[in-house]
Amino acid sequence: AIPAIYGCTGLVRNAVSYAGSMATAEEFILFEAENTEAALQIAEKIEAYHKKQTDDFADYRPSEVPKLSEAVMQTDGVYYIYCVSNDGDKAAKIIGDWLKSS
């Protein structure tokens, strides 16, 4: 179900997603892709999703756009991570530390 939501069907081995209500932009997605090529394809699809989210929130809740501007979008091997939070720098550090340790 998660891959279909983001247009990534057939590219994902495992996925987890947490999102706030439609009133907030906060969201975390971790994809384990089928291979590194699939991870790059997932990145492209999520970048398009991110642009749509930014455009939608600009019209609906402009106060959420700064969170989207600081989103973490990172590929590491077969993993792709997308994170929108109140503190993009802190999220980037936590994600970077996790990737280094795994």
Secondary structure, DSSP 8 states (H G I E B T S, - for coil): -HHHHTT-TTTEEEEEEEE--TT---EEEEEEESSHHHHHHHHHHHHHHHHHHHHHHHHH-GGGHHHHHT-EEEEETTEEEEEE-S-HHHHHHHHHHHHHH-
